[in-house]
Amino acid sequence: MKSTQDNATFTAEPPASERNDRSNHRELPRCPTGIEGLDEITGGGLPLGRPTLIAGAAGCGKTVFATEFLVRGATRYGEPGIFVSFEERSEELARNVLSMGFDLNDFERRNLLVVDHIAIERSEIEETGEYDLEGLFIRIGHEIDRVGAKRVVLDTLESLFSGFESASILRAELRRLFRWLKDKGVTAVITGERGDRLITRQGLEEYVSDCVIVLDHRVDAQISTRRLRIVKYRGAAHGTNEYPFLIDEDGVTVVPITSAQLDHQVSSERVSTGVLALDEMMGGRGYYRGSSVLVSGAGGSGKTSLAASFANATCRRGERCLYFAFEESEAQLIRNMRSIGLELSPWIDRGLLRVHAARPSLTGLETHLATMQKLIRDHAPRAVILDPISNLIAAGTALDTRAMLLRLMDDMKRKGITAFVNDLTAGGAFHEASDIGISSLTDTWLLLRDIERRGERSHALYVLKSRGMKHSNQIREFLLSDEGVVLRKEAHTL
């Protein structure tokens, strides 16, 4: 019978150096796509020197993804590429992607890309065994050697399959094609149409691909959203959730954030609220930089005036501010704020303030999130305002809206951006709660309330909470004047 010590020798950990070597050995090399967000959720890109399948229904963005993969590879990473189209002609493809700034004709002249249209005619293919696609291999191989291509796109395989009637030959040729691409040492992206019950119509590509990405363009309650999911990635960890993505004039943007960890850095620096009396209520110094601020109140209580005051103070410091307006246009916001002595147009002219006005019902919540993330990256603001977040319920449920805002606010915290959000609550009720339920997520919560006294109606403000700082517990009358927001120091009983 073996002793406990003997048993321990069979379960002992290997030396640290051996564990590190083993870990490094398991790490697969990646090919960065250059697509915003995609490299983050794939852990660095697509599998290097291996085929990746991108599947989806018509109109979901497969060709755009594949094209950007080639363009970014050629322009950012010095890796020439080849685009083989079995459907669109070269000139049609070039016109379609020119709106995103991808000038394929220019890239071809500079030997960065080759765009080749191959029409597959059933009458030209003889099913004679292993040589059925030999002509295709020779043609692609010649272009790879000519420009030293490191990346190859085949768009789409359905047209190639139409030339075969025998399932056994089709399966053999498909495996041979993927093996041939691996042997050439290129990172390949193959696009395919979704099947009814399988990932693709043939149900074969997903089994021989090293990575499978599924794109989806869905419509719910007349609102469309695009989402991406990594179904398979051999030998590597990857995100498995659905991720929203956006296609616009700059290409593809994937939103990688699903549930952020609470590991962001914090700042002790304070920034002015834009209202001197409110700064005094916040310990005389204002909000913490990089914190989140919620202002809730009924319609007409002055939430937008507080938001505009904060935007004005941010720009006065020479910092950028991004204002998401869900009720008013940019022109209307500028006009209305002039009535309280705030002139925002100079900040817009100087590029410090950017107003993005859009109805929430225009797109789905995921698309709104992707758009916001992109604008935050482009504008690089120190402060972001959402006015009001309650309108976002028009694009989804309260639960979905809360999840979307959580992802956005966590991302801003990691970037050190001060977030200011307004929430419209039902009038006439005592609301120490947010309709969307994000009050627990914010660091500072200001509440605006209606007051009726002696036949007159006015408003009051108080600080419900402000984490990490001493703040006033007074209820102050809130007035809007020609000189901005006024807070009377006398406390009022509500």
KAWOCOR-V721563 format. One record per residue. N is the residue number from 1. NEAR is the number of other C-alpha atoms within 10 Angstrom. Layout:
BEGIN
n & near
N & NEAR
N & NEAR
END
This chain:
BEGIN
n & near
1 & 4
2 & 6
3 & 7
4 & 8
5 & 8
6 & 10
7 & 10
8 & 10
9 & 9
10 & 8
11 & 8
12 & 8
13 & 10
14 & 9
15 & 9
16 & 9
17 & 9
18 & 11
19 & 12
20 & 12
21 & 11
22 & 11
23 & 10
24 & 10
25 & 9
26 & 11
27 & 11
28 & 15
29 & 13
30 & 18
31 & 20
32 & 21
33 & 23
34 & 20
35 & 19
36 & 16
37 & 19
38 & 23
39 & 18
40 & 17
41 & 20
42 & 22
43 & 14
44 & 18
45 & 18
46 & 26
47 & 22
48 & 20
49 & 20
50 & 23
51 & 27
52 & 26
53 & 25
54 & 31
55 & 27
56 & 22
57 & 18
58 & 14
59 & 12
60 & 21
61 & 21
62 & 25
63 & 23
64 & 17
65 & 20
66 & 21
67 & 24
68 & 20
69 & 24
70 & 26
71 & 25
72 & 19
73 & 23
74 & 20
75 & 14
76 & 11
77 & 13
78 & 13
79 & 18
80 & 25
81 & 32
82 & 25
83 & 23
84 & 21
85 & 21
86 & 19
87 & 18
88 & 17
89 & 15
90 & 19
91 & 13
92 & 10
93 & 19
94 & 18
95 & 14
96 & 14
97 & 18
98 & 13
99 & 13
100 & 16
101 & 10
102 & 20
103 & 15
104 & 22
105 & 18
106 & 12
107 & 18
108 & 16
109 & 10
110 & 12
111 & 16
112 & 23
113 & 29
114 & 25
115 & 21
116 & 19
117 & 17
118 & 17
119 & 13
120 & 16
121 & 11
122 & 13
123 & 7
124 & 8
125 & 14
126 & 12
127 & 15
128 & 8
129 & 10
130 & 11
131 & 13
132 & 17
133 & 17
134 & 11
135 & 11
136 & 14
137 & 14
138 & 11
139 & 12
140 & 17
141 & 15
142 & 12
143 & 17
144 & 21
145 & 11
146 & 11
147 & 18
148 & 17
149 & 24
150 & 23
151 & 28
152 & 25
153 & 24
154 & 20
155 & 25
156 & 22
157 & 20
158 & 16
159 & 16
160 & 20
161 & 18
162 & 12
163 & 18
164 & 17
165 & 11
166 & 10
167 & 11
168 & 10
169 & 16
170 & 20
171 & 18
172 & 12
173 & 20
174 & 19
175 & 16
176 & 15
177 & 18
178 & 20
179 & 15
180 & 14
181 & 20
182 & 16
183 & 11
184 & 16
185 & 14
186 & 21
187 & 22
188 & 29
189 & 27
190 & 23
191 & 26
192 & 26
193 & 21
194 & 20
195 & 14
196 & 9
197 & 8
198 & 11
199 & 23
200 & 23
201 & 16
202 & 18
203 & 14
204 & 15
205 & 25
206 & 21
207 & 12
208 & 18
209 & 22
210 & 20
211 & 23
212 & 25
213 & 19
214 & 24
215 & 25
216 & 22
217 & 17
218 & 14
219 & 12
220 & 10
221 & 8
222 & 11
223 & 15
224 & 15
225 & 19
226 & 22
227 & 20
228 & 23
229 & 18
230 & 19
231 & 16
232 & 21
233 & 19
234 & 12
235 & 12
236 & 15
237 & 13
238 & 16
239 & 19
240 & 14
241 & 15
242 & 18
243 & 22
244 & 26
245 & 26
246 & 23
247 & 18
248 & 10
249 & 12
250 & 13
251 & 18
252 & 21
253 & 20
254 & 25
255 & 28
256 & 22
257 & 19
258 & 16
259 & 11
260 & 15
261 & 9
262 & 9
263 & 9
264 & 14
265 & 10
266 & 13
267 & 10
268 & 10
269 & 11
270 & 16
271 & 18
272 & 21
273 & 24
274 & 21
275 & 17
276 & 16
277 & 17
278 & 25
279 & 18
280 & 15
281 & 20
282 & 23
283 & 13
284 & 16
285 & 16
286 & 22
287 & 25
288 & 24
289 & 20
290 & 26
291 & 23
292 & 24
293 & 23
294 & 24
295 & 27
296 & 30
297 & 27
298 & 20
299 & 15
300 & 13
301 & 23
302 & 21
303 & 24
304 & 22
305 & 19
306 & 21
307 & 22
308 & 23
309 & 23
310 & 22
311 & 27
312 & 21
313 & 17
314 & 25
315 & 21
316 & 13
317 & 11
318 & 12
319 & 18
320 & 22
321 & 29
322 & 23
323 & 22
324 & 23
325 & 22
326 & 19
327 & 15
328 & 16
329 & 16
330 & 19
331 & 11
332 & 10
333 & 19
334 & 18
335 & 15
336 & 15
337 & 18
338 & 15
339 & 14
340 & 16
341 & 15
342 & 19
343 & 17
344 & 21
345 & 17
346 & 11
347 & 20
348 & 17
349 & 10
350 & 12
351 & 14
352 & 22
353 & 25
354 & 22
355 & 17
356 & 16
357 & 17
358 & 16
359 & 15
360 & 20
361 & 17
362 & 14
363 & 18
364 & 23
365 & 26
366 & 23
367 & 23
368 & 21
369 & 19
370 & 21
371 & 19
372 & 18
373 & 17
374 & 18
375 & 16
376 & 19
377 & 10
378 & 9
379 & 15
380 & 16
381 & 23
382 & 21
383 & 26
384 & 28
385 & 23
386 & 20
387 & 25
388 & 21
389 & 24
390 & 22
391 & 18
392 & 24
393 & 18
394 & 16
395 & 23
396 & 21
397 & 13
398 & 16
399 & 12
400 & 16
401 & 22
402 & 21
403 & 17
404 & 19
405 & 20
406 & 19
407 & 17
408 & 20
409 & 23
410 & 22
411 & 18
412 & 23
413 & 20
414 & 16
415 & 16
416 & 19
417 & 22
418 & 23
419 & 24
420 & 24
421 & 25
422 & 21
423 & 23
424 & 21
425 & 20
426 & 12
427 & 14
428 & 10
429 & 11
430 & 11
431 & 16
432 & 14
433 & 13
434 & 17
435 & 18
436 & 21
437 & 13
438 & 17
439 & 19
440 & 11
441 & 16
442 & 20
443 & 18
444 & 23
445 & 21
446 & 19
447 & 22
448 & 25
449 & 24
450 & 21
451 & 16
452 & 10
453 & 8
454 & 5
455 & 5
456 & 7
457 & 9
458 & 13
459 & 20
460 & 23
461 & 26
462 & 21
463 & 20
464 & 16
465 & 20
466 & 20
467 & 13
468 & 10
469 & 13
470 & 12
471 & 20
472 & 18
473 & 13
474 & 16
475 & 22
476 & 24
477 & 21
478 & 22
479 & 16
480 & 17
481 & 11
482 & 12
483 & 11
484 & 19
485 & 22
486 & 17
487 & 20
488 & 15
489 & 13
490 & 10
491 & 15
492 & 13
493 & 9
494 & 10
END
